[in-house]
């Protein structure tokens, strides 16, 4: 018996029944099979504008570790303009390209209503959907971010 065995210390190596070495740290079991771990996505619900009847910045979302932001634009307004913007480490906001999911149209702003847009937020510090113009009603912009 080795000193390691007598002390109950494991070397980090596992010997399979055929005497080959399996690395326990790699998630390999004694029989050579591997464990599978499934991790679900975490989401954050967002409200950028809730029935806004006047132009404004709205809520700024601190992206953190989120990768994707999806928003839905609804409301009663007869016209509106929403500009999609992200800030990097400097804090300066720049237009951010998004995809309108109904037709895969790419844009940094919209004047539409009842639309769903999706953005890659990887590496951004903040994201906002700035309401630069609204008339004849209100606008709601809500969404979800995925880690």
TAWO-V909601 format. One record per helix or strand of 3 or more residues. SS is the DSSP state (H for helix, E for strand). FROM is the first residue (numbers start at 0). LEN is the number of residues. If there is no record, write none. Layout:
[[SS FROM LEN] [SS FROM LEN]]
//
This chain:
[[H 2 5] [E 12 3] [E 20 3] [H 23 3] [E 42 10] [E 67 8] [E 78 9] [E 92 3] [E 97 3] [E 104 3] [E 114 6] [E 125 10] [E 138 8]]
//
